[in-house]
Structure formats: structure tokens, C-alpha cells
């Protein structure tokens, strides 16, 4: 009997289970297969651990706090996650690392809310540092997982279909079934709160920037949660066979981001919007610490300049 691995929802069989499924007395080749499989899994886990060690801010807890209205921060020191609380349940943006759900749960509960009230799960984009915890959060809360169409192949394959990282095990994560396909301009609504999904592709094919309006102290504040405008090391912007339109998508992203009205500037990483510096001001009583339209414009302009410089460099080198 041929052994099969069911990797849906991140499930990995125990080696003994594989032996039982094979039936009969296992041959020496079976043991070699099992040893190689286990070593591969351990190796991938160790690689991900190295990412966490290289980026301790990804796993270090950060105080959960109210940003404005019904919007709360529940991420780590740098991997951002956001909770939107409504009378009909809650919306969570980003599940972060495979190890992150306990941290997110603790943050949610520290605010006095119930983790299992999470009804909708969203992400900024399909990289393991923002969506690897999705399978566990779905299992634990029953949340409906809603993802931009272009990132669904990556999310449901656990990173195996990523245009740049498909062959790198350290970027793989538990496969997670998507419940709703989102497209550019779609809205997500729950309990009187509505978010709009903006396709801002380039970093991934389905990178999503979320916007919503928050009512806070009698004023309407426009919130922008940037997906990612960054060009990762090794990205090919010219003659990219796995993502031919990557440069055009980045250009479109900056057109979209530059036109979004923004009062509260947030993003997939705390570093995008100076989380730590603003939180220190917030703790000291500055209720407007996260209102930063000028910072938003400056950040987008800086990232666009970096993209254009890299595109120019790669275009010159192709000749």
C-alpha cells in the first residue's frame, strides 16, 4: 500500500501512523523514507526557528491596546495583528507565525474579549509571517477565512505555490482552506463595521491593504492597514517568469496607496508605522499618537522610491 500524506489544515502524520497505513512488515526502504521525512520536517522547523531568532521582535509579546473606536492591536512587537470588535463577533486581521495563535489569544483575552468570538479571519498577504497561524485559528474559533483571490493558491498550498519562495521549505506553512474569495474593492462587514479590501499586489500576487472608518470621540478617522509595499531581496522585477506582471503590479500598488485617505496609519509590520515610538507617546496620554497622515505619505513615497531604484538597477543589468 502506498503511503499518502494529508497536509490539509497543516496536519502532519506521526511516523508510526504511516507504518500502520503501509501494512505488513516495513522494509528497510520504508525506514529510510521515514527517517528522511522526519529529518526534513525537523530541518524546516529549525529554519523557521532561525527566522524567529533572527527576528526576536516577531515573537516577543507586545501590550494589547485600543487604537481607536472598536479597533485594537493584538500582535507581537513587530508582526502586527488587529482585532475589530463588533456586537456580532470579532474580525481578526493576520494570524502571523505558526507559533503566534497563543500570543494572539492572550492579547485578545487581556483586553477582556473572547478569542472564540472571532468570526472572520483576514490577512495582509500570503507569507508565513502573516498567515501561518491561520489553520490553528480556524480550528480553535471556527472563523471564516477570507483571502484575496490571487493569494489563495499560496495559502491553500501552504506556500508551495509562492512565486518566489516555493522551493524554500522555511517559507512553507500549514495549508489552510479559504472560505471566501475576495477581489479588489470587495467589502467585509460584521456587526456594523465594514472594511474594504484593496488589491495592492507586488510583494505577493494578492497583497491586500485594508481600509475602514473608525468613529472616535465624535470624529470619523480613516484607517489604512498597509499590506506590504516592499521589494524583498532576490525579487526579480524584470523578466520574472513566475510573475511576469510584478513590476506593473508594484506601480499600480503605489497609485492605489497614494490616493487612499489616511488618518490612522497601520501596517502588516509594526516597523512600517513606528509602532513602538507611537505607543510610548500613547501611554503618556497622547490620544492622537497613531494619527499620522504625513507619516503615511512619507512611508509610501520612500517605498516607491526604493522600488523604482531597484527596478532601474535590474533594468540596466539585463542588457
N, C-alpha and C positions, 0 to 999 in steps of 0.2 A: 504494500500500500504506500502511495506517495504522500509524504507529509506536506501539509499546507499550513501557512501562517495567516491567520485572520488579524489584520492590523487595523480594522475599523475601530474608531474611538480610542486609538492608542493602545489596544490590548496586545500584549506580547505573551505567548505561551511559555509555560515553565518547561525546561528540557525534559523532565520526567513525563510530562503530558505528551510531548512529541514522541517519546519512546513508546508510550502506550498506544498512541494512534497508529504507529507503524506496524504493530502486531508482531508476534513471533519473537525469536531471539535476534536482537540487533547485531548486525555485522560490524566489523572494525571500521568500515567506512562510515557507518552511522555515527559512531562515537567521534570520529574526526569531524563530521559535519556539525555535530552538536558543540564540540569544543570551539570550532571556528565561529559558529553563530554566537556563542556566549562571549567569546573574546571580542567580536565585532561590536556587540551591544555594549560591553564594558568600555571599549575604546571610544565609542560615540558618546557615552555618558561622561567619560573622563574629559573629552574635548569640550563638552558643554560646561563641565565644571571649571575648565580652564578659562572659558569666556567669563564666567561669574567671578573668578579670582582676578582676572584682568580688569573687570569692571565691578568692583565691590559695591558701587552705588546702585547697581542693578538689583541687588538682593537685600541691601540694608533697609530696614523699615524706615518710614517717614511718618510724622504725625498726620493722621487724617484730619481734615478740616473743611469747613464750609467756604466755598469760593464766592458764591452769590446765589440768592434765590434758593432753588432746590438742587443746586449743583455742588458736588463735593469731590475733594481729591482723596483717592484711596490707593494710590500707587506707592512705589518704593522711592528711594532717594533720587532715582533718575528715570526708571521705567514708569511712565505715567499711566494711571488708570482713574477713571472718573465714574462717579455714581450720581445718577439723576433719580431723585425720589419723587414718586407720584402716589396719589391715593389708590391707584390700581396696580401697584407694584413698581419695581425699580428697573432702570436701564443701566447696564454696566458697559463702559467703553474700555476695551483692552483687557485681555486675560494674562498678558505678559509671559514669563517663562513657565516651563512645565512645573517648576517648584513654587510658583507665585501664588496659586489659589489660597493656601493657608494665610499668607500675608495679606492678601486682599480681603479675605473673610474677616480676619482680625480687625482690619481697618474699618470695614463696614460696621461690624458689631461694636467697635469702640465709639462710634457715632450714635449708637442706640438703635440702629436699624437691623433688620433681619436679612442675613445673607440669602436665605431661601426665598426671599421676596423678589429676587432677581428674575424678571420675566423676559427681558430681551438682552442679548449679548451682541455687542458690536466690536469692531476692531478698526485700527488705523490702517494697517496693511498686513500682508501675509508673510511676515518674517517671524522666526521663532521667539524673538524677544518681545513680541506683541500679541502672539496668538497661540503659543504652545500650551498655555493653560486652559484653552477653550474646551477641550474634551472633558476635563475634570469638572469644570464649572457647569457644563451642560448636564453631566451626570448628577451632580450634587444639588442643582437648583431646578433642573427641568427648563431652563431658559431657552427661548427661541433664538437660534443663531442666524444673524442676518449679515451677509457679506456682499461686497461689490462683485459683480459678475466676473470681471477679469482676474480676480484673486481666488475665485472658488477652486479652479483646478489645483492651485498650490495648497490651499487649506485642506482640501479633501484628499490630497495625496501625501500630506504631511511634509511638504517641502520638496518632494521628489520631482515636481514639475516646475520648479523655480527657474527662471530664465538664466540666472547667473550661478546659483548655488545647488543645482540639482544633484551634482555628484559629490557634494561635501556633506558627509554624514553629520558633522557638527551643526549643520543648519537644518537637519530634519527634526520633526516633532510629531506628536500623536495626530494621526489623521482624524478629522472631525467633520461630521456630516453637517452641511449647511441647510437651514430650514427655509430661508427666504433669499432669493436672488435680488440684489439691489442694482440699480442703474443710476447713471448721473442724473441728479435732480430729484431722485426719489426721497420721500419723507418717511420717517419712523415716528409714530405717535403712540403715546400711552399716558393716560390719566391727565390730559390737558397740556402735556408738553410735546412739542414737535421738533424734531431735528431734521436737517436737510443734509443729504449725502452728496458731496461734490467730488467727482472723479478728478483726482489730481495725480495722474499716473506719471511714471518715470522711475521712481525709486522701486516700485513694483508696478505691475501692469494694472493693478486695481487699487493703488493707494487712494485713501479716502480722507478728505478733510470734512469735518463735521461742523455745522453751524447751528446755533439756536439762540433764541432771545430769552433773557432772564429778567424777571421783574424783581427789582431790588430797591427797597426804600423809596418807592414811588417813581422809579425811573426804569426805562427799558434799556438793557445793556445787550449789545450784540457780542456773542461769544463765538470765537473761531478756535477750533482744535485742529491744528495743522497735522496732516498725516506724515509726510516727510518730503522735503524738497532737496534732500542730499544726494550727491553722486558718490556712491561707495567706491572705495579703492578696487580697481580691477574692472569696473563697469566700462563696457565698450559703447561709446556714443556714436561711433562711425562703423559702418559695415557689421552691425550686430545681427548675425544670422538667426539667433533665437528671439530677438526683439528688434526687428527692423525699424520700427517707428519710435524707438526710445527717445531720440533727440527731439522729435516733433512733439512727443508727449510731455517732455520736460518744458518745452516752450509754451505749450498750452497750459500746463500747470501754473506757470508764473503769470500768465494772462489772467487766469481764474483768481489766483490768490491776491493779485494786485487790486482786483475790483471788489473784493469782499469787504463789507463794512465791518470794522472790528473795534470793540471797546476792550473786551477781555481777551487777551492773547494767551492761548494754551497750546500744547502740542503733545506728540507721542513720547517725547523725552523731556524731562524737566529742564535739561540744559538749553532747549530751544528758547525758553521764555524766562530764564533766570529764576527758577523756582525757589532756590534757597535764599537768594537775596530778597526776593519779594516776600517770602514767608516771614523772614526776620522782621521786615517792616510791618507786616500784617500782625505779628504777635505784639508789636509795640503800639498797636492801636490804629494803624493806617488802614482803614476800611477800603481805601481805593488802591491798595498796593498792586492788585492784579489788573487794574485798568491801565492799559498801555498801548494805545493806538500807534504812537510814534515808534515804540519798540517793535511792534508787529511789522510796520512798513520797513524799518531798518533791517530786520531779520530777513524778510523776503528779498529785499534788494541785495543784501550780502550773499544770500544763497544763489540768487540769479547770476550775480557776478561770478561766483565760483563755478557755476555750471558753464557759463559762456566761456570762461577761461579754459576749462577742461575741454570743451568742445573745439575750441580754436586750436589747442595743443594737439588733440588727436587728429583733427582735420589736416594739420600741417604735416604730421608724421606719416600719414597714409601714402604720401607721394614718394 
